[in-house]
Amino acid sequence: MTTQLRVLQRSEWDQWYGKLERAFGGVPDSRQERKLFESLTETERSLAAWDGDECVGTAGAFTFQVSVPGGAMVPAAGVTMVSVAATHRRRGILSSMMRRQLDDVRALGEPLAVLTASEPAIYGRFGYGTATHQMSVEVDSSRVRIAVPPGAEDVRLRFVTVEEGAESCERVYVRTIGSRPGMLARTPGWEGLALLDPPGEREGASAMQCVLAERDGEVVGYVRFHNKPQWSPAGPEGAVCVRHIDALDPAAYAALWRFLCEIDLTSTVQARNRPVDDPLLHLVSDIRRCNVRLRDSLHVRLVDVGAALEARTYAAPVDVVLDVEDAFCPWNSGRWRLSGDAKGASCERTEDAAELTVSVRDLGAAYLGGVSLSSLAGAGRVRELREGALAQTSSAFGSDVAPWLPHGF
């Protein structure tokens, strides 16, 4: 059988999304979540593979801007909702959707495509590199104490409903976007993602709660969390499950964490998605009792190597000729001269001799400054052709704070 790949029509959305739900386990999303993603779906950027009148493949993209080193916001396609029916695997459907999608992204002039992966091994062959990681912690709050900096006592904490706090929380988030590479500028409608709270996904925890941190009447931070009561013969052993926490200064951030760790009837604070260099690591009294774990998060694909490398700044002066390997998007293959510093950069085609050889996948991994080119070279994935080029370029690509994706899509 042959399949037909075409742009999704709005009237086909229900069937298309239903096939996506089946591919991810067959448990339908909550009505609230389904309604939100129906409103967010950009059908003109969504693809459906059809076997007759049956949808057997899905892929979509959101129009995003992502922060990069230097603080600029760069257009990026947020690849999402990718699935192939179990009955139609190994027929090239995924490859055809990735091919069409990247061609479309290039035609739109977006230099980047980004995604989060259900299975990270899938997307490397299409040129996506793991550019950010997320940290999860499980703080033993019965033993760990939070050391707060000066000014924390001036922070007022106040419970509000999630709906009452939504606008204030969003303003705080917007002010933090440029503080780390990898953060997304949320377009209208996306603020609803942070408010989703389906009862079936609480795993015995309370409805989501919200606390605002205020100073002189201004909201300078917030936390959204669930309280999960648990009891043992020895007494209460409840857990606090953090959904989102942001603050505009260290004192407010520490005050929020101290609050979480001192909630009555609880002995654990869990957070599943924090930056790998979260200041929390330096606030806790005993890091061994925080059960720190890492996993991959945002995967980055350079769709236009020249435009992407010009869009960010560099931590140190760099002037290097990169020999880029890109079999899936051959328009990127070849030699590029990258010259830049903290003020800006240029990246153009060149006939000069190559000084570093790197695949587009590994260039994507290093792009946001969280994965060093030297580390990749240690794994044999970047080759130095001129002595000294690797150290110079690796230092230039670095970021003084770890990149981070605050939420999925």
N, C-alpha and C positions, 0 to 999 in steps of 0.2 A: 504493500500500500504506500501511497505518497501522501504527504501532508501539505497543507497550504498555510503559509504564514502571512498574516495580515494585521493591520492596525485594528485595535479593539473599537467596537461601536458601543455607545452608551447602553443600548438596549441589550447588549450581550454581557453586561457586567455581572449580573447575578450568577450566570452559569460559569463565567470565567473565575470569579472569586470562589465559588463553590468547589471548582476543581483544585484551586490553590489550597483550600482548607483540607480537602481529601489528601493531597500530597503531603501535607504536614501533620498527618495523623488522623484526620477524619472527624475531629472534634470541632464543631462550629464555634466561631468566635461569638462573643456576647453581642446582643443586639446593638449596644452602645458602640462597641468597637467596630462592628461591621458598618454601621451608619457613618462613623467618622471616616473610615478608609474609603467608603464610597464617595464621600464628598472630597477627599484629598486626591483620589486617583485622577491622574492626567491621562485621559483615554487616548489623546493624540500621541502620547509617548508610551503607550502600552501595546504589547504585541500578544497575539493569540495564535497558536498553532492548531489547525483543525484537521481531523480525519473525518471527512464527510461533514455531518452536522454536529460532531462531538469535539469539544475543546479538549486537547490533549497536551497543551503546553501554554505556560503563561510567563510573561516578563513585563516589567514596568520600569519607569524612571520618574523620579521627582526632580523638579527644577530647584536646585539648592545653590547656596553660596557657602563655601567652607573657608574658615580662617587658616592662614598659612603663616610660616615664620616671617616676622616683620609686621604682622597685624592686618594685612590686606585680606579682603574677602574675594575669593576666586570662584567664578561660576563652575558648577559641578553637577553632573547627572547622578542622582542618588538611585542606583540600581536596586530594584526591590521586586518582591512578589514573583520570584523565579521558581518555576516548577515544571516537571515533566511527568505525565501520568505513568504509573508503574507498568501499565500495559504497553507503553511505547518507548521504553528505555533502549539505549544502544542503537538508535536510528538517526543520530545526528541532529535531533530537534534542538537540544540545548545549544550546540555549536552554531546552528543557523540563527537562533535568536540572539546570541552574543554577537555574531557577525553583523546582523542587521542593526542591532542596537548601537554598537560602536560606530558604525558608518553614520547613523543618524546623529549621534553626539558630535561627531566631527563636523557634520554639515551645519549643525547649530552653532558651531564655534566655541563649544565648551572644552577647555583644555584638560579637564579631569573627569573621570568617572569614579564613584566610590560605592562601596557596599559593605554590609555585614553578612557573614557567611554562616549558614547552618552547618556546613561541612567545609572547613577551610581548604581542604585538598582539592576542591573542585576548580577554583578560580585562578590558580596560578598559571594554568595553561592558556588562559586568556589575557595574561599580562597583569593581573592584580597582585600587588604585594602587600603583606601585612604591615601597616604603617603605624598603628596604635595598639596598645594593650590596655586592658582594664584590670583594676585591682579589686578583689573582694576581701572584706575583713569580717571577722567574727570576734568582737571584743568581749572578753570576760570582764564585764563591768562590775562584778562583785569584788574584783581584785585590782583592776586597772583604774588609775586616776588620771584626770585630764589637767595638765598644767596650763593655766590660762595666762596670757600676756597682759600687761597694763592696759586698762581701758575696758576690760571685759565686764567689770562691775558697773559700768555706765550703760550697758546694754540691757534694755527691757525686753523680756520675752512675753509673748501674748498669744494665747490660743485664738484662732479664728476658724470658721468653717472653710473647707477647701474652696468653695465657690467665692466666699468673701475675700479670701487671700489671693485669688487667681491673678488679678491685675497687678498687684504689688509684686508677687513672685515673678511674673513675666518681666516686669521692669528690671528687677535685679538680674535675671538671666541675660537680658539684652545687654546690660552694662558689663557682663563678664565675657561676652563672646570673643572679643579680641585678645583676651588674656592668655589663651592657649591655642596653638594650632589644632586643627581637627574639629573645632566646634562649628555648629551649623547655625546660620541665621534663619530663624523660623519665620516663614511667610504666614499671612493670615490663615487661620484654621489649625495650624500646627500646635498652637498652645493647648488645644483640646487633648492632645496625646498625653500630656503630663497629668491630666485630670481623670483619665480612665481608671475605673476602680470596680471591675466586675466582681460581684460577690463570689462567684465560682472559682476565682483565682486567688482568693485571700488565704487559702490553706489554714483555716481556723483563726485567722487574725481579724482584728477589728476593721471597720471601715477606715479609709485613709484619713489621717488627722493632719492639721497644719498649725505650725507655730511660726510667728513672725518675730524677727529680731529688729528692735527699733532703737534709735539714738536721736534724741532731740526731736522726736516726732517723725523722723524719717525712717522708712524701712531699709535696713542695711543687710538683711539676710533672711533666710527662711529655711524651714525643713518640713518635708512631708514624710509621714511615716505611718506604719501600722503597729499596733500593740497586740502581741500574741500571748495570751495568758497560758501558763503551764504550771502544774503543781506536782510536787513529789512528796513522799512521806516527810521529808525534812522541811517542806514549806514551799513558797513561791519560787519558780524558776522561769519567769516569763521572758520573752524575747521582744526587742524593739527592732522592727524591720524598716530600714531607711529606704525611701523611694528616691527623694531628691534633697540635696542640701547645697546651698550656695550662700555666699556672703561677700560683701564688698571690702572687708578688711579683716586682718587676723584676729582682732579681739572679738568681733561678732562671730566669726567662724568657730573659735574656741568656745565661746559661750554656748553656742548651739550644741556642740559635741558634749560639753559638760552636762547640759540639760538632759541629753539622750542617755548618758551613762548613769544618771542619778534618778531615773524614773522609778517610782516605787513598784515593788513586786516583780521586778525584772532583774536578770543576771547576765544578759547577753544583748549586745547591740550588733546587728548584722547590716552590712551595706554591700551590695553586689557590684556596683559600678563606680569606682573612684579612680582618679588619675594615679599612675604608678608612683608619682612623687608627691602624693597628697600630704599636706602639712600635718595631717592627723598622725603620721608616723613619728613626728617630733613632739607631739602633744601628749602621747600616752606614756605612762610610767613604766610599762613592761611590754615591749614589742612582741615578746614570745607568746604572750597571752592574747594576741590579736589574730592568730591564724590567717596570715596573709597568703593569698593565692593570686595568680595571674592567668589571664587567658587573652587570646587575640580579640580584637575589636574591629576597627575600621580598616578596610582593604582599599588601597588606592591604585588607580590605573591612569598613567599619563597618556591621554589621547592625542595631544599635541605637545611633543617634548619641548620644542622651542618656547611656545607660549607659556607652558606650565613652569619651566625653569626661570623664565623672565618675571613671572608673577609674584615670586617670593624674594625676600632679601636673604643675605648670608652673614653668618656670625663672624666671619673673618674674610679678608680679601681672597678671591679665588680667580684664577685664570687657567683653565684646563680644557683639553680637547677630549671629549667623551666619545667613545665608539659604542653606539647603542645598538643592541640586538633586539629586534621586535618582529618575530615571524608572523604574528597574528595581525598586526597593523604595520605593514612594511613601509608605510610613508614615514615612520619614525626612524627606521634603520639608517645607520651611517654615522658619520662624524659630525659632532656639534662642538663649537667653541663656546664655553660658558665663562663669562667674565662678570664678576659682581662683588658687592660688599654690603654693608649695612644700609646703604642708601638706595640700592637698586641693582639691576642686572640686565645683561643682554645675553642671548643665546641664539647663535646663527650657524647655518651650515658652513662647513669649512673643508678644504682639501689638505689641511695641515695634518701632520702625523698624530695618530691617537696616543694619548697618555694614560687613559684608563679605559678598560673594556667592561661594560656593565649591561645586563639585560634590562628591558623596560620594567620587568617585574621588580627587580631589586632597586631600580631607580624610584619606583613607586613606594617601596618599603622605606626608603631613606628620605623621601620627599618632605615629610612633615617634621623631620629632625629627631624622631624618637628611636630610629634604628640607624646605627652608624655604618658608613661604608667600610670602615676598617673591620668591624665585626663581620660583615658579609664577606669581606676579603679573607678573613680567617677561616671561613667555611668554604673557600674556593669559589665564591660566586662573583667576586669582583677581581679583575686582574690589573695589576699595576704595570704599565709599559714604560714609564719614566720614573726614575727614583725620586721620591719625595712627593709625587703627585697625589698619592693616596692619602697621606697624612694631611696635606693642605686641604684637599677637597672634603675629606671626612670632617675636619674641624669646621669648615665653612657651612656644611649642611646641618650642623647641630642646632639645637634649640635650648635656651636656658631653662625652659620648663617643658615637661613632657607633654606631647600632644595627647588629646583626649576627646573621645566622642561621648557626650553626656547622655545620649539616648539613641535608640535604634530607629529604624524607619522601614 
